[in-house]
Structure formats: structure tokens, C-alpha cells
Amino acid sequence: MKSLTIGSRGSRLAMAQSGMIRDLLKKASPGLEISVRIIKTTGDRFLEASPMELAALTRGIFVKEIEEALLDKSIDLAVHSLKDMPVDIPAGLRIAAMPVREDPRDVLVSPHPIKTVLDLPKNARIATSSPRRSEQLKLLRPDIHVLPLRGNVDTRIKKLEEQELDAIVLAASGLKRTGLSGKITCYLDPAQVVPAPGQGCLAIETLEQAGPELYELLSRIDNPETRAAVGAERKFQKMVGTGCNFPLGAYAKIDENSVSFSYFVGYPESKRHLCGTLSGKSEEISALADIAIKTVLETK
């Protein structure tokens, strides 16, 4: 194997992430030629659409065309933000590696010198188009006004100033990977604003039968701890509810001798929500997800 082609979206964040994986692979296999092919996805053509409009298009709108390129063998591997991927992978494909996870937390970017969401002005105007973020923030601050926010990272930050907003909500991982961590005003506690399943994690997708040489190379950058944590989160997502218009969060944190599993499920139509944090031993992360699933399904 002398060369590889990575399939990637063309956004600033996607290219930064593909570049990170390219560099990791070149370090693992010096001399390997790696190129990046930009593929425009359905989601890229509808960046300003609302979550409801996006949900009506198709599942996996940010990965579909890239997966098609994998299946027709015009690329060798794809780099995705895992939270963009449906929990069911298309036949013939597999997630071959997950590198070490970046910071999974949500953050506020604000013109105000705040330390928590509680420090924002009364009746603050906060922008996010994520039902998950919106529902959890309104539990912490019932007085806030949540406004829609679409577009890539740069566009969203620009709208903070143009629309005279008090804050916007973004993923810490995206800002850090694009060199914009200095824009972060404060981090949101992941037990209070539970991240999306897989947030901060990259997934390297390949053909199911890609061959042992590629799998061996990818195994050198795979992180078992990340796989275990994200596996529990996506199991919860699959069993409880999926879709970008469903307010659901799941976050598995694995420490040296213990694990915790935080979850949130919102039901806006009935103004109800279910949430909690479970703790256990380091090998019990999947079992904690099962308990959370059972709790939600028996209570909703």
C-alpha cells in the first residue's frame, strides 16, 4: 500500500479533521502518500436549513455522498464527525478506527464576561438550532430566548455580532480543531447540558472488506477507550431515539478506575424530560447505558 485517498467534506472544520487523520497516518506509516478528496454532501447544500427541514431530506445528510464514494471505491477511507453519522452503518461499510476523543463539551461564545450560563443577562438571546441544547439551556435559564442558528463555525460566530446576540452555543471540539479555542467564553457542564452522542469523536469509515493492510494501519491510531465510551452513547441513542430534531444527549466519561454515564431526553410537546448520571467501575460502561435505556423506556 503506497497511497491512500481520504474523502472529506470541504468545510474548514472537516478539512482540519481530515488533515489531522492524514498526519496521524503519515506518522504511523512514513512514506505513505495520502491525498484528500473533497466531496459535497446534501447537508452542505442546506447549511441554513432548520433541523426540521434537514430531517425531511434524508438520513445521514452529511455522510451519504461520502459513503457512496467509499462503496464505488473512488476513495479508500472517510473521515466523519461521528455525531453526523446515523447509528446504523450501511451494508458493506464499517467504522474502522476512532482516534482519541477531543473535548466533548458544549460551550458558549459570548460578548459578556461570563463563567456560566447563569451569568448571562436576564432574558438573554441565545442562538442554537439544536433541540438538545435548547431544551437543556431552558431548564437552566427559563427566561432565555432561543433563536435559530445555522451555518459553519465561521458563519455562526459572525452572526453573534451581526444579530447582537448574548451568546451562541457551539461544540468545543470544533473550535479547538480549527484553532478558534480563544473564542470560547465558558464551558457548559456535561452533566447539565449533556453532549450529543459521539460529540468530539472522529470516525474513520472504510469498506467492510478493505483489506488487512489498511486495517492494521488504522489500528495504530484507534483508541479503545473512545470506542467503549462512544459505543455506550450510540447504543443509548439507537434504543431511545434518533434524528437531529430529537432532544437527546448521552455522554460516557471513562476515568482510570471509574466511569459515569449522563443522559438527557426531552419531550417538548408534553414539557417533560428525563435525565440523570450513573456511576460505576471502569468495565461497566455498557451496563450503565443499559440501565439508562431501561429507565427512559419504562418512564416515558
Secondary structure as a PSIPRED ss2 file (coil, helix, strand):
# PSIPRED VFORMAT (PSIPRED V4.0)

   1 M C   1.000  0.000  0.000
   2 K C   1.000  0.000  0.000
   3 S E   0.000  0.000  1.000
   4 L E   0.000  0.000  1.000
   5 T E   0.000  0.000  1.000
   6 I E   0.000  0.000  1.000
   7 G E   0.000  0.000  1.000
   8 S E   0.000  0.000  1.000
   9 R C   1.000  0.000  0.000
  10 G C   1.000  0.000  0.000
  11 S C   1.000  0.000  0.000
  12 R H   0.000  1.000  0.000
  13 L H   0.000  1.000  0.000
  14 A H   0.000  1.000  0.000
  15 M H   0.000  1.000  0.000
  16 A H   0.000  1.000  0.000
  17 Q H   0.000  1.000  0.000
  18 S H   0.000  1.000  0.000
  19 G H   0.000  1.000  0.000
  20 M H   0.000  1.000  0.000
  21 I H   0.000  1.000  0.000
  22 R H   0.000  1.000  0.000
  23 D H   0.000  1.000  0.000
  24 L H   0.000  1.000  0.000
  25 L H   0.000  1.000  0.000
  26 K H   0.000  1.000  0.000
  27 K H   0.000  1.000  0.000
  28 A H   0.000  1.000  0.000
  29 S C   1.000  0.000  0.000
  30 P C   1.000  0.000  0.000
  31 G C   1.000  0.000  0.000
  32 L C   1.000  0.000  0.000
  33 E E   0.000  0.000  1.000
  34 I E   0.000  0.000  1.000
  35 S E   0.000  0.000  1.000
  36 V E   0.000  0.000  1.000
  37 R E   0.000  0.000  1.000
  38 I E   0.000  0.000  1.000
  39 I C   1.000  0.000  0.000
  40 K C   1.000  0.000  0.000
  41 T C   1.000  0.000  0.000
  42 T C   1.000  0.000  0.000
  43 G H   0.000  1.000  0.000
  44 D H   0.000  1.000  0.000
  45 R H   0.000  1.000  0.000
  46 F H   0.000  1.000  0.000
  47 L C   1.000  0.000  0.000
  48 E C   1.000  0.000  0.000
  49 A C   1.000  0.000  0.000
  50 S C   1.000  0.000  0.000
  51 P H   0.000  1.000  0.000
  52 M H   0.000  1.000  0.000
  53 E H   0.000  1.000  0.000
  54 L H   0.000  1.000  0.000
  55 A H   0.000  1.000  0.000
  56 A C   1.000  0.000  0.000
  57 L C   1.000  0.000  0.000
  58 T C   1.000  0.000  0.000
  59 R C   1.000  0.000  0.000
  60 G C   1.000  0.000  0.000
  61 I C   1.000  0.000  0.000
  62 F C   1.000  0.000  0.000
  63 V C   1.000  0.000  0.000
  64 K H   0.000  1.000  0.000
  65 E H   0.000  1.000  0.000
  66 I H   0.000  1.000  0.000
  67 E H   0.000  1.000  0.000
  68 E H   0.000  1.000  0.000
  69 A H   0.000  1.000  0.000
  70 L H   0.000  1.000  0.000
  71 L H   0.000  1.000  0.000
  72 D C   1.000  0.000  0.000
  73 K C   1.000  0.000  0.000
  74 S C   1.000  0.000  0.000
  75 I C   1.000  0.000  0.000
  76 D C   1.000  0.000  0.000
  77 L E   0.000  0.000  1.000
  78 A E   0.000  0.000  1.000
  79 V E   0.000  0.000  1.000
  80 H E   0.000  0.000  1.000
  81 S E   0.000  0.000  1.000
  82 L H   0.000  1.000  0.000
  83 K H   0.000  1.000  0.000
  84 D H   0.000  1.000  0.000
  85 M C   1.000  0.000  0.000
  86 P C   1.000  0.000  0.000
  87 V C   1.000  0.000  0.000
  88 D C   1.000  0.000  0.000
  89 I C   1.000  0.000  0.000
  90 P C   1.000  0.000  0.000
  91 A C   1.000  0.000  0.000
  92 G C   1.000  0.000  0.000
  93 L E   0.000  0.000  1.000
  94 R E   0.000  0.000  1.000
  95 I E   0.000  0.000  1.000
  96 A E   0.000  0.000  1.000
  97 A E   0.000  0.000  1.000
  98 M C   1.000  0.000  0.000
  99 P C   1.000  0.000  0.000
 100 V C   1.000  0.000  0.000
 101 R C   1.000  0.000  0.000
 102 E C   1.000  0.000  0.000
 103 D C   1.000  0.000  0.000
 104 P C   1.000  0.000  0.000
 105 R C   1.000  0.000  0.000
 106 D E   0.000  0.000  1.000
 107 V E   0.000  0.000  1.000
 108 L E   0.000  0.000  1.000
 109 V E   0.000  0.000  1.000
 110 S C   1.000  0.000  0.000
 111 P C   1.000  0.000  0.000
 112 H C   1.000  0.000  0.000
 113 P C   1.000  0.000  0.000
 114 I C   1.000  0.000  0.000
 115 K C   1.000  0.000  0.000
 116 T C   1.000  0.000  0.000
 117 V H   0.000  1.000  0.000
 118 L H   0.000  1.000  0.000
 119 D H   0.000  1.000  0.000
 120 L C   1.000  0.000  0.000
 121 P C   1.000  0.000  0.000
 122 K C   1.000  0.000  0.000
 123 N C   1.000  0.000  0.000
 124 A C   1.000  0.000  0.000
 125 R E   0.000  0.000  1.000
 126 I E   0.000  0.000  1.000
 127 A E   0.000  0.000  1.000
 128 T C   1.000  0.000  0.000
 129 S C   1.000  0.000  0.000
 130 S C   1.000  0.000  0.000
 131 P H   0.000  1.000  0.000
 132 R H   0.000  1.000  0.000
 133 R H   0.000  1.000  0.000
 134 S H   0.000  1.000  0.000
 135 E H   0.000  1.000  0.000
 136 Q H   0.000  1.000  0.000
 137 L H   0.000  1.000  0.000
 138 K H   0.000  1.000  0.000
 139 L H   0.000  1.000  0.000
 140 L H   0.000  1.000  0.000
 141 R C   1.000  0.000  0.000
 142 P C   1.000  0.000  0.000
 143 D C   1.000  0.000  0.000
 144 I C   1.000  0.000  0.000
 145 H E   0.000  0.000  1.000
 146 V E   0.000  0.000  1.000
 147 L E   0.000  0.000  1.000
 148 P C   1.000  0.000  0.000
 149 L C   1.000  0.000  0.000
 150 R C   1.000  0.000  0.000
 151 G C   1.000  0.000  0.000
 152 N C   1.000  0.000  0.000
 153 V H   0.000  1.000  0.000
 154 D H   0.000  1.000  0.000
 155 T H   0.000  1.000  0.000
 156 R H   0.000  1.000  0.000
 157 I H   0.000  1.000  0.000
 158 K H   0.000  1.000  0.000
 159 K H   0.000  1.000  0.000
 160 L H   0.000  1.000  0.000
 161 E H   0.000  1.000  0.000
 162 E H   0.000  1.000  0.000
 163 Q C   1.000  0.000  0.000
 164 E C   1.000  0.000  0.000
 165 L C   1.000  0.000  0.000
 166 D C   1.000  0.000  0.000
 167 A E   0.000  0.000  1.000
 168 I E   0.000  0.000  1.000
 169 V E   0.000  0.000  1.000
 170 L E   0.000  0.000  1.000
 171 A E   0.000  0.000  1.000
 172 A H   0.000  1.000  0.000
 173 S H   0.000  1.000  0.000
 174 G H   0.000  1.000  0.000
 175 L H   0.000  1.000  0.000
 176 K H   0.000  1.000  0.000
 177 R H   0.000  1.000  0.000
 178 T C   1.000  0.000  0.000
 179 G C   1.000  0.000  0.000
 180 L C   1.000  0.000  0.000
 181 S H   0.000  1.000  0.000
 182 G H   0.000  1.000  0.000
 183 K H   0.000  1.000  0.000
 184 I C   1.000  0.000  0.000
 185 T C   1.000  0.000  0.000
 186 C E   0.000  0.000  1.000
 187 Y E   0.000  0.000  1.000
 188 L C   1.000  0.000  0.000
 189 D C   1.000  0.000  0.000
 190 P C   1.000  0.000  0.000
 191 A C   1.000  0.000  0.000
 192 Q C   1.000  0.000  0.000
 193 V C   1.000  0.000  0.000
 194 V C   1.000  0.000  0.000
 195 P C   1.000  0.000  0.000
 196 A C   1.000  0.000  0.000
 197 P C   1.000  0.000  0.000
 198 G C   1.000  0.000  0.000
 199 Q C   1.000  0.000  0.000
 200 G C   1.000  0.000  0.000
 201 C C   1.000  0.000  0.000
 202 L E   0.000  0.000  1.000
 203 A E   0.000  0.000  1.000
 204 I E   0.000  0.000  1.000
 205 E E   0.000  0.000  1.000
 206 T E   0.000  0.000  1.000
 207 L E   0.000  0.000  1.000
 208 E C   1.000  0.000  0.000
 209 Q C   1.000  0.000  0.000
 210 A C   1.000  0.000  0.000
 211 G C   1.000  0.000  0.000
 212 P H   0.000  1.000  0.000
 213 E H   0.000  1.000  0.000
 214 L H   0.000  1.000  0.000
 215 Y H   0.000  1.000  0.000
 216 E H   0.000  1.000  0.000
 217 L H   0.000  1.000  0.000
 218 L H   0.000  1.000  0.000
 219 S H   0.000  1.000  0.000
 220 R C   1.000  0.000  0.000
 221 I C   1.000  0.000  0.000
 222 D C   1.000  0.000  0.000
 223 N C   1.000  0.000  0.000
 224 P H   0.000  1.000  0.000
 225 E H   0.000  1.000  0.000
 226 T H   0.000  1.000  0.000
 227 R H   0.000  1.000  0.000
 228 A H   0.000  1.000  0.000
 229 A H   0.000  1.000  0.000
 230 V H   0.000  1.000  0.000
 231 G H   0.000  1.000  0.000
 232 A H   0.000  1.000  0.000
 233 E H   0.000  1.000  0.000
 234 R H   0.000  1.000  0.000
 235 K H   0.000  1.000  0.000
 236 F H   0.000  1.000  0.000
 237 Q H   0.000  1.000  0.000
 238 K H   0.000  1.000  0.000
 239 M H   0.000  1.000  0.000
 240 V H   0.000  1.000  0.000
 241 G C   1.000  0.000  0.000
 242 T C   1.000  0.000  0.000
 243 G C   1.000  0.000  0.000
 244 C C   1.000  0.000  0.000
 245 N C   1.000  0.000  0.000
 246 F C   1.000  0.000  0.000
 247 P C   1.000  0.000  0.000
 248 L E   0.000  0.000  1.000
 249 G E   0.000  0.000  1.000
 250 A E   0.000  0.000  1.000
 251 Y E   0.000  0.000  1.000
 252 A E   0.000  0.000  1.000
 253 K E   0.000  0.000  1.000
 254 I E   0.000  0.000  1.000
 255 D C   1.000  0.000  0.000
 256 E C   1.000  0.000  0.000
 257 N C   1.000  0.000  0.000
 258 S E   0.000  0.000  1.000
 259 V E   0.000  0.000  1.000
 260 S E   0.000  0.000  1.000
 261 F E   0.000  0.000  1.000
 262 S E   0.000  0.000  1.000
 263 Y E   0.000  0.000  1.000
 264 F E   0.000  0.000  1.000
 265 V E   0.000  0.000  1.000
 266 G E   0.000  0.000  1.000
 267 Y E   0.000  0.000  1.000
 268 P H   0.000  1.000  0.000
 269 E H   0.000  1.000  0.000
 270 S H   0.000  1.000  0.000
 271 K C   1.000  0.000  0.000
 272 R E   0.000  0.000  1.000
 273 H E   0.000  0.000  1.000
 274 L E   0.000  0.000  1.000
 275 C E   0.000  0.000  1.000
 276 G E   0.000  0.000  1.000
 277 T E   0.000  0.000  1.000
 278 L E   0.000  0.000  1.000
 279 S E   0.000  0.000  1.000
 280 G E   0.000  0.000  1.000
 281 K E   0.000  0.000  1.000
 282 S H   0.000  1.000  0.000
 283 E H   0.000  1.000  0.000
 284 E H   0.000  1.000  0.000
 285 I H   0.000  1.000  0.000
 286 S H   0.000  1.000  0.000
 287 A H   0.000  1.000  0.000
 288 L H   0.000  1.000  0.000
 289 A H   0.000  1.000  0.000
 290 D H   0.000  1.000  0.000
 291 I H   0.000  1.000  0.000
 292 A H   0.000  1.000  0.000
 293 I H   0.000  1.000  0.000
 294 K H   0.000  1.000  0.000
 295 T H   0.000  1.000  0.000
 296 V H   0.000  1.000  0.000
 297 L H   0.000  1.000  0.000
 298 E H   0.000  1.000  0.000
 299 T H   0.000  1.000  0.000
 300 K C   1.000  0.000  0.000
